[in-house]
Amino acid sequence: MTDDRAFTYDGGSVSPGETQNIRYGISETYLGDPVRIPVTIVNGERDGPTVFLSAASHGDELNGVEVVREVAHEWDLTDLAGTLVCLPVLNVPGFLAQQRYLPVYDRDLNRSFPGKPGSTSSKRMAHRIYSNFVEPCDLGVDFHTSTRGRTNMLHVRGDMTDEGVHRLAMSFGASVVIDSDGPGGTLRGEATTDGIPTITVEMGEAHRFQRGLIDDALGGVRSVFAEYGLLETEAVRWPGWRTVVSGAAEKTWLRADAGGIVDTHYESGSLVHEGDRIATITDPFKREPVGVTPPFTGLLIGVLENPVVYPGNPLCHLVEVDEATRRAIEARRSDDGPRSPAE
C-alpha cells in the first residue's frame, strides 16, 4: 500500500520523513547522454502544503540558484510540515553554457510550459519538469534575475486578481509587487492557470551571486513558510513599505534616443521625480550629451548595467507609485540617512 502522503514522480516516490536528492532525466544530448536536472525533495513528517522553489529556467540567472540550494541543504527542515520540492537549475543546458536560452535549440524554456510530449525539445523538457514536479504542488516561487546588462531591484510579479497568488505574493514580504498574469508559457502563468498559485521573484542581474539580494530572498522564503505553516517559528515579515503596481498604474521602459555611452545617475530601487536627469548619453568626445528624464514620478525597478547603447535600447524600467508610497519611501530613507544619486 502506498502512503497517501508520499510525493510521487515518474520513477520514484518520497515518503513522509524522507529526503531525496535526484538527478532527473528530461532530455538527451546529441550523443544520447541524458540531460538531468538536480531535484531535492523534502517530505516532512507533519502534514502541510506541497511547495516548489525553482530557479534558472534562464540558464544565466544565478541568484535564485543559491537561494534554492541554501533552503534545500542549509536550512533545518527537521520540523517541516508539508513537502518541499527544490529545483535549483531548470535549464541545465543553458546553465552549463551560461546563456539565457536552451543552446542548440535556441528556445526559451520559460515560454514552453506546461510543455507537451511529442513536441519540440523545449516543450518536451518543460513537460517532464512540469508534470513530475510542479503539477503535484499547491503553490510555488520561481526565481529570476534581469537579463544580462541590466539589473532589477528585488520585487515580486504575480496575478493579484487570483486570491491564492495575492496571499502568496504578500506573504513574501517584498516592497514592490507587480500585478501581471505573465506571458503565455511562463512557469508562473501556466501553474497559476492550473490552480497552483505561483509568483516570480525578480532580483539583481545575470551571471553572478549578489549576497544581499540572496539574503533578502531567503527572508522572503521564510516568510512564505511562516504564512503557510511549513515552519512554526517564523513570522511573516513586513518590508517597511509596500506598493502593488496594478495594470492601471503607469509603467514604462525608458529607451535611448541616441547611441553612445550611458552615465546612469540613479540605482535600481531609487525613487525619481518627473524632470530628474536619471541618465546622460554621451559619445567618446562628450559632444552634445543627451539627458534622460522620467515622464512621471516613480520607482526604478530595473536599470541598465552595460553602459553602451544603440538608439532604442532600454535604459531603465520605471513604475508609478502613489503618494502614500512616495512618502513612506522618503521617510524610510530619511531614517537611514541621506541617499544621493549614483555617481
C-alpha positions in Angstrom: 0.0 0.0 0.0 1.3 3.5 -0.9 1.4 6.2 1.7 -1.1 8.8 0.5 1.3 11.5 1.8 4.2 10.3 -0.3 5.4 12.6 -3.0 5.4 10.6 -6.2 7.1 11.3 -9.6 7.7 9.1 -12.7 10.4 6.8 -11.4 10.1 7.1 -7.6 8.4 8.4 -4.5 9.4 10.2 -1.3 7.7 9.1 1.9 7.0 11.4 4.9 10.2 11.9 6.9 12.4 11.3 3.9 14.6 13.5 1.7 15.8 12.6 -1.7 18.4 14.2 -3.9 18.0 13.1 -7.5 19.2 14.0 -11.0 16.2 13.6 -13.1 16.4 13.0 -16.9 14.5 15.4 -19.0 16.2 15.0 -22.4 19.3 13.7 -24.2 22.3 15.2 -25.9 23.5 14.6 -29.5 25.5 11.7 -28.1 22.5 10.1 -26.5 23.7 11.0 -23.0 21.0 12.1 -20.5 20.3 15.7 -19.7 19.4 15.7 -16.0 18.2 18.4 -13.7 19.0 18.4 -9.9 16.0 18.0 -7.7 15.8 17.9 -3.9 12.5 16.7 -2.3 12.0 17.0 1.4 8.8 15.4 2.6 8.1 16.4 6.2 6.7 14.1 8.8 3.8 16.5 9.5 1.0 17.3 7.1 1.1 20.6 5.2 1.2 22.1 1.7 3.5 21.0 -1.1 5.6 23.9 -2.3 8.1 24.1 -5.2 11.0 26.6 -5.4 12.6 26.9 -8.8 15.4 28.9 -10.4 17.5 29.2 -13.6 14.8 28.5 -16.2 17.1 31.1 -17.9 20.5 29.4 -17.6 22.5 32.6 -16.8 20.2 33.8 -13.9 22.1 32.6 -10.9 20.9 34.4 -7.7 17.9 32.1 -7.4 20.1 29.0 -7.8 21.8 29.9 -4.5 18.5 30.7 -2.8 17.0 27.3 -3.6 20.2 25.5 -2.8 20.5 27.1 0.6 16.9 26.3 1.5 17.3 22.7 0.5 20.7 22.0 2.0 21.5 24.5 4.8 18.1 25.1 6.5 17.0 22.9 9.3 13.9 21.3 7.8 13.5 18.6 10.5 10.1 20.0 11.6 8.9 20.8 8.1 5.1 20.5 7.8 4.4 19.5 4.2 6.6 18.8 1.2 9.3 21.0 -0.4 10.3 20.5 -4.0 13.6 22.3 -4.8 14.5 22.8 -8.4 17.6 25.0 -8.4 18.5 24.6 -12.1 15.7 24.0 -14.5 17.6 24.9 -17.7 20.7 22.7 -17.3 21.9 23.1 -20.9 21.7 26.9 -20.6 23.3 26.8 -17.2 26.3 24.8 -18.4 26.7 27.2 -21.4 26.0 30.2 -19.2 23.4 31.6 -21.6 19.8 32.5 -21.2 18.1 30.1 -23.6 18.5 26.5 -24.4 21.6 26.2 -26.5 21.4 24.5 -29.9 17.6 24.6 -29.6 17.6 28.4 -29.1 14.3 28.2 -27.3 13.1 29.9 -24.1 12.3 27.3 -21.6 10.2 29.8 -19.7 7.9 30.2 -22.7 7.5 26.4 -23.1 5.4 25.4 -20.0 3.4 23.3 -19.3 5.1 21.5 -22.1 3.9 18.8 -24.4 5.2 15.3 -25.1 5.9 14.6 -28.8 6.5 18.4 -29.5 9.7 20.5 -29.7 12.7 19.8 -27.5 12.0 22.7 -25.1 8.3 21.6 -24.7 9.3 18.0 -24.0 11.8 19.2 -21.3 9.1 21.5 -19.9 6.6 18.7 -19.8 9.0 16.4 -17.9 9.6 19.1 -15.3 6.0 20.3 -15.0 4.2 17.0 -14.9 6.6 15.5 -12.3 7.5 18.3 -10.0 5.1 21.2 -10.5 1.6 19.7 -11.0 1.7 17.8 -7.6 2.3 21.2 -5.8 -0.1 23.6 -4.0 2.0 26.7 -4.7 5.3 27.8 -6.0 8.0 30.5 -6.1 10.1 30.9 -9.3 13.3 32.9 -9.0 14.7 35.1 -11.8 17.1 38.0 -12.4 17.2 40.6 -15.1 18.8 39.7 -18.4 22.5 40.4 -18.9 23.5 44.0 -19.0 20.6 45.1 -16.7 19.7 44.7 -13.0 16.4 44.6 -11.1 15.6 45.6 -7.6 14.1 42.7 -5.7 10.4 42.5 -6.5 7.5 40.1 -7.0 5.4 39.5 -10.0 2.0 37.7 -10.0 -1.6 37.8 -11.0 -3.0 39.7 -8.0 -6.6 39.1 -9.2 -6.1 35.5 -8.1 -6.7 35.1 -4.4 -4.1 32.4 -3.9 -1.4 34.4 -5.7 -2.4 37.5 -3.8 -1.8 35.7 -0.5 1.5 34.2 -1.6 2.8 37.5 -3.1 2.0 39.5 0.0 3.5 36.8 2.3 6.9 37.0 0.5 7.3 40.5 2.0 8.7 42.4 -0.9 8.3 46.1 -1.1 7.2 46.1 -4.7 4.6 43.7 -6.3 3.8 44.0 -10.0 0.3 42.8 -10.8 0.5 40.9 -14.1 -0.6 37.5 -15.3 2.6 36.8 -17.2 3.2 35.8 -20.8 1.9 32.5 -22.1 4.2 29.6 -21.5 5.8 31.0 -18.3 6.0 28.7 -15.4 4.1 31.0 -13.0 1.4 31.8 -15.5 0.7 28.3 -16.5 0.9 26.9 -13.0 -1.5 29.6 -11.7 -3.9 28.8 -14.5 -3.8 25.2 -13.3 -4.7 26.2 -9.8 -1.2 26.3 -8.4 -0.7 29.9 -7.2 2.8 30.9 -8.3 4.9 34.1 -8.1 8.0 35.2 -9.9 10.7 36.9 -7.8 13.0 39.2 -9.8 16.3 40.0 -8.2 19.5 41.5 -9.5 21.4 40.6 -12.6 22.6 37.6 -14.6 26.0 35.9 -14.3 26.6 36.5 -10.6 25.7 35.9 -7.0 24.6 39.0 -5.1 24.7 38.2 -1.5 22.5 41.0 -0.2 19.7 40.1 -2.6 20.1 36.4 -1.9 19.7 37.0 1.8 16.6 39.2 1.2 15.1 36.4 -0.9 15.8 33.8 1.8 14.0 36.1 4.2 11.0 36.1 1.8 11.0 32.3 1.6 11.0 32.1 5.4 8.1 34.5 5.5 6.2 32.3 3.0 6.9 29.2 5.1 5.5 31.1 8.1 2.3 32.1 6.3 1.6 28.6 5.2 2.7 26.8 8.3 5.6 24.9 6.9 7.8 26.1 9.7 6.3 27.1 13.1 8.8 29.5 14.5 9.0 32.1 11.7 7.0 35.3 11.4 5.5 36.8 8.3 7.7 39.9 7.6 6.7 43.5 6.8 9.2 45.1 4.4 8.7 48.6 5.8 6.7 49.9 2.9 4.9 48.2 0.0 3.3 49.1 -3.3 1.2 46.9 -5.6 1.7 48.2 -9.2 -1.6 47.4 -10.8 -2.5 47.3 -14.5 -3.9 50.9 -14.2 -0.6 52.3 -13.0 1.8 53.9 -15.4 4.9 51.8 -16.2 7.4 52.1 -19.0 10.8 51.2 -20.2 12.7 54.4 -20.9 14.7 53.9 -24.1 17.7 55.7 -25.5 17.1 58.3 -28.2 20.7 58.4 -29.1 23.5 55.9 -29.4 26.6 56.2 -27.2 27.9 55.7 -23.7 25.5 55.9 -20.7 26.2 57.5 -17.4 23.4 56.3 -15.1 22.8 58.7 -12.1 20.4 56.5 -10.0 20.5 52.9 -8.8 17.8 50.3 -9.2 15.3 50.8 -6.4 15.6 54.6 -6.4 12.6 56.9 -6.3 12.9 59.5 -9.1 10.8 62.6 -9.8 9.4 63.9 -13.0 12.1 66.1 -14.6 15.1 64.5 -12.7 18.0 63.7 -15.0 18.4 59.9 -14.4 20.9 59.2 -17.1 23.1 61.0 -19.6 24.1 59.6 -23.0 27.4 60.9 -24.5 29.9 59.8 -27.1 33.7 59.3 -26.7 34.2 63.1 -27.5 31.5 64.2 -25.0 29.7 66.2 -27.7 26.1 67.2 -27.2 25.2 65.0 -24.2 21.6 63.8 -24.2 19.8 63.8 -20.9 17.2 61.2 -20.0 14.3 62.3 -17.7 11.3 60.3 -16.5 7.8 61.3 -17.7 6.3 60.8 -14.3 7.4 60.3 -10.7 8.1 56.7 -9.9 10.4 53.9 -8.8 13.2 52.5 -10.9 12.8 48.7 -10.6 15.3 48.0 -13.3 18.3 49.9 -14.7 21.0 49.4 -17.4 24.3 48.0 -16.2 26.1 47.7 -19.6 26.9 51.4 -20.3 26.7 51.3 -24.1 23.5 51.7 -26.2 22.1 51.9 -29.6 19.0 54.1 -30.2 16.0 52.3 -28.9 17.9 50.2 -26.3 16.2 50.1 -22.8 17.8 52.2 -20.1 15.5 51.8 -17.1 12.2 50.3 -16.0 10.0 52.9 -14.3 6.7 52.2 -12.4 4.3 54.7 -10.9 3.8 54.8 -7.2 1.0 56.5 -5.2 1.6 59.5 -2.9 1.4 57.4 0.3 4.1 55.1 -1.0 6.3 58.0 -2.0 6.1 59.4 1.5 6.8 56.0 3.0 9.9 55.5 0.8 11.2 59.0 1.5 10.6 58.7 5.3 12.4 55.3 5.3 15.4 56.7 3.5 15.4 59.8 5.8 15.7 57.4 8.8 18.6 55.6 7.0 20.4 58.8 6.3 20.7 60.8 3.1 20.9 59.0 -0.2 22.2 60.7 -3.3 22.1 59.5 -6.9 24.8 57.1 -8.0 28.0 59.0 -9.0 
